[in-house]
Amino acid sequence: MTARFSWGTFDELFLNDLATRLQGRRVLETFAGNGLLAHHLRQRGVDIHPTSLFTGHDGHDQGMHCEVEKIDARTAAIYYRDSHDVLLMCWPTPDECAMQSAILWGEERPIVFIGEVTDLERGHLGGCASDLFFELSRETHSFESYESARSGLDRAAIRELVPGAAEEYRRRYQPSAFAQFLS
């Protein structure tokens, strides 16, 4: 391990807080990049399975911190949803993939989200996930121990899709590429 690249800011206080919250649960991490967060959580006893597509912005080219399965977030959500308890997304891409993964993960199931948050009421446009992800999910717990070292728009929280989110998403956003995951 040579690199420490991460979009998130992971100090000891936050890592311990997150690990305590995740203890005893099987965690599926999507958008894991170079595996830095999974590495830190494993050191704290968390059962975590990191996945990523290894895109150009995720730091994997600067060195890996643990083994990360190469798999699309949507496919991972389908494949691992029955064997894992918590979905973790750390700085997901600014597109519909996070929302679609959340739908495939299931409504009212815990999603740990770390990254920039869109808050249209305050005029904040985050650089992670899509506006619909934030509109169709709700925060159930905020990690006050997380301190932003970037834009100030990023935060760490547990979210879940609101009841009816999947149906509303399909009504408003019907990409043909997403249909393959729904069959």
N, C-alpha and C positions, 0 to 999 in steps of 0.2 A: 504494500500500500504506500503510494507516494503522494497521491493527491488528497486534498481536503475540500475539493469543490462541492458546493451545495448552494442552491437558491435559498434554502431555509436557514434559519439561525438556531443552532442547537447548542445551548449552553447546558451545564450540568443540572441546574434547577429544572429546566423544561424537560430534559430527557428523563429525569427521575420521576417527574410528575406524569408524563405520558406513559412511561413504563408501568407505574403503579396502576394507572387507569386500565391498561391493557393486560395486566397479569391474569393468567388463567384462561385467556381467550386465544383462539387461533386467529392470526391477523394476516390478511392478504394485502400486500402493498402493491399498488399499481403506480406507474410513472416513477419507479424506484431509481432510475438512472444508474449511478455508480455504486449504489447499495450503501451509502454512508449512513443513512438513518437506520436501515435494517441492522447494520453492523453495531451501532450504538445500542439499539434496543435488544439485540441478542445478548450483548454483554450484560444487560440488566435482566436477563431471564425471560424475555418475551419470545413466544413462539410465532415467528413471522416468516412469510414466504414472499420475497420481493420479486416483482416482475417489471419488465420495461421493453420498449422497442429499440432502445439505444439510439436515440435521435441525436442530432448534432449539438444540441444545447444542454444535454443532461450530464456532462462531465465524465462519461464513461471512457472517453478517449484519453483522459488524464490519469487513469488508473482505477481499478475496481477495489472496493472495500470488503466485498463478500460475493458469493455466487448469486447471480440474478438471472432468473429464467427469462428468455427472450420470447415474449408473447404480447399480443395486443391487449389492452386493458379490458375491452369488451369481452374478448374470448376468455380472459382470465376470470372475469366476473361470473360468466356462465359456468366455466369449468370448476371453479373453486367455491362457489356460493354455498353449496350444501355441506362443505367440510370446514368452512371458516366462519368465524363469528363477527369479525369487524373488517371493514374495507378501509384502507388507509391510502389517501391520495396526497402526495407532497408535491406541490407546485405542478399541477397537471397542465397540459397544453391548453392554450386559449382557443379551444374549439368545442365541438359537441361531444367529443369522446368521453369526457368526465361525466356529463349528463347521461349519456347512453349507458355507460358502465354502471352508474348508480341505478338506472332503471332495471338493468339486467341483474343487479345485486338484489334489488327488492325494496319496496316501500317500507318505511318505518323500521329499517335496519340501520345500525350505526355505521356512520362514515366519518372517519377522522380526516378532516381537511386542513392542510397547511398550505398557505399561499395567499396571493392577493385576492381580496374579496370585492365583488361588485356590490355597491350599495347605491342604487339609483336615487333613493330619497335624499341622500347626502351628496349626490353628484360624483360618486367615486366609481370609476370604471377600472376594475381589477384586470390583471393580465393573466389570470388563470381560469380555466373552465369557461363556461359561457354564461351570459346573463340569465338564461333560462335555468341553469343549474341553481343559481342563487334565488331566483324567483320561486322555483318549485321545490326548494328544500328549506328546512328551518334549522337554526342552531339550537341545540339542546344543552350544550355545555361549552364554555369558553375556557381555554387554558390561559389563565392570567399570568402564568409563569413564562409564557412565550413573549420574547421581546424582539420586535422588528429591528433589523439592522439594515433594512433596504428602503422601501418606498414609504413605509408607515401604513400602507394599505394591507399589508399581509398580517395574517393572524392564524392561530391554531385553534380549532374548535371541533366538537363532535356535531355532526349534522345528520339529518335523515330526510328522506323525501316525504313530502306531505301526502296524505291520502289522496288518491286520484291523480298524482303527478304523472304517472306513466301515460294514462289516458289523455291528459291535457297536453303533454309533450307530443304525443302522436297526432293529436288534433292540430296543433300549431306548427309542428316541424316534422315533415314526412320525407326524410331523405331515403332514396331507394337503397343506398348503401347500408342503412341501418336495418332494413327489412331482413337481410340474411341472418342477422342475429336473433330475430324474433321467431323464427320458425323452429 
